[in-house]
Amino acid sequence: MADEVCGTFARLFAYVGALALIAMLGVAAWNRLDGGDDDGPAKAGWTIAEGAVPAFSLRLTDQPDRTATYTVLTHQAGGRKDVLRWGERAERPAAEMEIYRIGPERDGMRNPIGELAARMGRPVPELEAAGIIDSRFGPVSLLRPAGVPDGPGACLGFLKTIAVPAIRISGWSCQGAAVQTRRAAVGCMLNRLALLPSPSHEAALTELFAQAEPRRADCDAPGVAKTLNDWITALDNPKLRGTY
C-alpha cells in the first residue's frame, strides 16, 4: 500500500508539473505574439502598399552613388509609414527617414526609441540622448547607440513627434567621420524633406509643411546643423525621459 501511495503521489506531481509547464509555455507564446509587433511589418499588422503614390521627396546630394528606395507601409487601422532608405539593408543603409502618420493603431503609443533602435539594427539596442538640433519642424532629439564610440561608420538617430497632425519623423544618418558632420547631415535631411502635391493630403499636414517652409535652411553649401544653445546639446548629456 505504501508503494502504491508513493506511486500515486509521484504521478500526481508529474501531472501537475506537466500542467504547469504547458501553462508557462502558453503564457510565453501569448507574450511573444502580443509583443512581437516590432519583428516586422506583417506581424505588426502592417502591409506593403504596392503601387502607392509617394507623398514625400528627399534629395541627398551627398549620396549620388546610392539608390534611394521608397516604401509605403499601411496599417489596417489607418496608419501610414513612408520610408526612404539609401543603400540596401544587407549593406547597412547609410541613411533612412520614416514619416509615420499615426493612426488608431497601438504602434503610435509605444516607445518610439526602442522601435528606432530596432530599425537601426545596432548590436547595442539601447539608445541614449545625443543632444538636440533645431530644424524647420522645431527642435529634434538626437540619439546614438549607448556604449558605441564615435568615429567613422557610427550612426546618429533622430526623432521628432508632432501632435497636429499626428506625425512622427524619425531615422538616422551614418555619414561623416565626426559627429558634427552627422548632425549637419540629419539637419539637412529634415530641411530637404518636401511634401509632394496631392489632393488626398489632410489639411493639417499641408499646413505643417507650409508653415515650415520659411524656416528651411540652405544645405547645398557645407555647414553645421544649427544647434540649440542649451546644456542638453552636449554629447554626453543625461538620458532624457518622456515622450519624443
C-alpha positions in Angstrom: 0.0 0.0 0.0 2.8 2.4 0.8 4.4 1.8 -2.6 1.1 2.5 -4.3 0.6 5.7 -2.3 4.1 6.9 -3.2 3.5 5.9 -6.8 0.2 7.8 -6.9 1.8 10.9 -5.4 4.6 10.7 -7.9 2.2 10.5 -10.8 0.2 13.4 -9.3 3.2 15.6 -9.0 4.3 14.7 -12.6 0.8 15.5 -13.8 0.7 18.9 -12.0 4.2 19.7 -13.3 3.2 18.9 -16.8 0.1 21.2 -16.5 2.4 24.0 -15.1 4.8 23.6 -17.9 2.0 23.7 -20.5 0.7 26.9 -18.8 4.1 28.5 -18.8 4.6 27.7 -22.5 1.2 29.1 -23.3 1.9 32.4 -21.4 5.3 32.7 -23.2 3.7 32.1 -26.6 1.0 34.7 -25.9 3.5 37.3 -24.8 5.5 36.6 -27.9 2.5 37.1 -30.1 1.4 40.2 -28.2 4.8 41.8 -28.0 6.3 40.7 -31.3 4.9 43.5 -33.4 8.4 45.1 -33.9 9.7 42.0 -35.6 8.3 43.1 -39.0 5.5 44.9 -40.7 3.5 41.8 -41.3 3.5 40.7 -37.7 2.5 44.2 -36.6 -0.4 44.4 -38.9 1.5 46.5 -41.5 1.5 45.6 -45.1 3.5 47.0 -48.1 1.2 49.1 -50.2 2.1 48.1 -53.7 1.6 50.9 -56.2 1.1 53.5 -53.5 1.9 57.1 -54.6 4.8 58.6 -52.7 3.8 61.5 -50.5 7.2 62.9 -49.8 10.5 63.5 -51.6 14.0 63.9 -50.2 17.2 64.7 -52.1 20.6 63.9 -50.6 23.4 65.4 -52.6 26.0 63.5 -50.6 24.6 60.1 -51.8 25.0 60.3 -55.6 26.2 56.7 -55.8 23.4 55.1 -53.7 19.9 54.3 -54.8 17.1 55.8 -52.7 14.2 53.3 -52.2 10.7 54.4 -51.3 8.4 52.0 -49.4 4.9 52.7 -48.2 3.5 50.7 -45.3 -0.1 50.9 -44.4 -2.0 49.6 -41.3 -5.5 48.2 -41.3 -6.4 50.7 -38.6 -5.4 53.7 -40.7 -1.8 54.5 -40.1 0.8 55.0 -42.9 4.6 54.9 -43.0 6.6 56.4 -45.8 10.1 55.1 -45.6 13.0 56.5 -47.6 16.3 54.5 -47.5 19.7 55.0 -49.1 21.6 51.7 -49.5 20.3 48.2 -49.2 19.5 46.8 -45.8 22.1 44.0 -46.2 24.7 46.6 -46.8 23.7 48.6 -43.7 21.8 51.6 -45.1 23.7 54.8 -44.9 20.6 56.8 -44.1 16.9 56.3 -43.6 13.9 58.5 -42.9 10.5 57.4 -41.9 7.4 59.6 -41.9 4.8 57.9 -39.8 1.3 59.3 -39.9 -0.1 57.9 -36.7 -3.5 56.2 -36.8 -5.6 54.5 -34.1 -3.2 51.5 -34.1 -1.3 51.0 -30.8 2.1 51.4 -32.5 1.6 55.1 -32.1 1.5 54.8 -28.4 4.6 52.5 -28.0 8.1 53.6 -27.1 9.4 55.2 -30.3 13.1 55.0 -29.1 13.0 51.2 -28.9 11.4 51.0 -32.3 14.1 53.3 -33.8 16.8 51.2 -32.2 15.3 48.0 -33.8 15.2 49.7 -37.2 18.8 50.8 -36.8 19.8 47.1 -36.1 22.6 48.0 -33.8 24.3 45.4 -31.7 23.6 47.7 -28.7 19.8 48.1 -28.8 19.6 50.9 -26.2 19.8 54.4 -27.5 21.0 57.4 -25.4 20.4 61.1 -25.9 23.0 62.8 -28.1 21.7 66.4 -28.0 19.2 68.5 -29.9 19.3 70.3 -33.2 16.9 73.0 -34.5 15.1 72.3 -37.8 12.3 73.8 -39.8 10.0 71.5 -37.8 11.3 72.7 -34.5 13.7 71.1 -32.0 14.6 67.5 -32.9 16.1 65.0 -30.5 19.2 63.1 -31.5 20.1 59.7 -30.2 23.1 57.3 -30.5 23.7 53.7 -29.6 24.8 53.5 -26.0 28.4 52.5 -25.4 29.4 52.7 -29.1 32.4 55.0 -29.6 32.1 57.8 -32.1 34.0 57.5 -35.3 33.8 56.6 -39.0 30.8 54.4 -39.6 28.9 55.4 -36.4 25.3 56.4 -36.8 23.2 59.2 -35.4 19.5 58.7 -34.9 16.8 61.4 -34.8 13.2 61.6 -33.6 10.5 64.2 -33.9 6.9 63.8 -32.9 4.3 66.4 -33.9 0.9 66.5 -32.2 -1.1 68.1 -35.0 -1.1 66.4 -37.4 -0.3 63.2 -35.6 3.0 62.5 -37.3 6.4 61.1 -36.3 9.6 61.8 -38.3 12.5 59.5 -37.4 15.5 57.9 -38.9 19.3 58.0 -38.9 22.4 59.0 -40.8 25.8 57.2 -40.8 27.5 59.8 -43.0 30.7 61.6 -41.9 33.7 60.7 -39.8 32.7 63.1 -37.0 29.5 63.6 -35.0 29.3 67.3 -36.2 29.1 66.1 -39.8 26.3 63.6 -38.9 24.4 66.3 -37.0 24.6 68.5 -40.1 23.5 65.6 -42.3 20.4 65.0 -40.1 19.6 68.7 -40.2 19.8 68.7 -44.0 17.6 65.6 -44.3 14.9 67.4 -42.3 15.3 70.7 -44.2 15.1 69.0 -47.6 12.1 66.9 -46.8 9.3 68.0 -49.1 5.6 67.2 -49.3 4.5 66.2 -52.8 1.3 67.8 -54.1 -1.7 65.6 -53.7 -5.4 66.3 -53.2 -5.6 63.4 -50.7 -3.4 65.2 -48.1 -5.1 66.2 -45.0 -5.3 70.0 -44.4 -3.2 69.8 -41.2 -0.3 68.1 -43.0 -0.3 70.6 -45.8 -0.4 73.5 -43.2 2.5 71.9 -41.3 4.8 72.0 -44.4 3.6 75.4 -45.4 4.4 76.9 -42.0 7.8 75.1 -42.0 8.8 76.3 -45.5 10.0 79.8 -44.5 12.4 78.2 -41.9 14.1 76.0 -44.5 17.9 76.3 -44.2 20.4 76.2 -47.1 22.1 72.8 -47.1 23.7 73.0 -50.5 26.8 74.5 -49.1 28.9 72.8 -46.4 27.8 73.7 -42.9 26.9 72.5 -39.5 23.3 72.0 -38.3 22.0 74.8 -36.2 22.3 73.8 -32.5 20.1 74.9 -29.7 22.0 77.0 -27.2 21.3 74.9 -24.2 23.0 72.4 -21.9 21.1 69.5 -23.3 23.0 69.8 -26.6 26.1 68.3 -25.0 27.1 64.9 -26.5 27.2 63.2 -23.1 24.1 64.7 -21.6 21.9 62.6 -19.3 19.3 60.4 -20.8 16.1 62.3 -21.4 12.8 61.0 -20.2 9.4 61.4 -21.5 7.8 61.4 -25.0 9.9 62.1 -28.0 
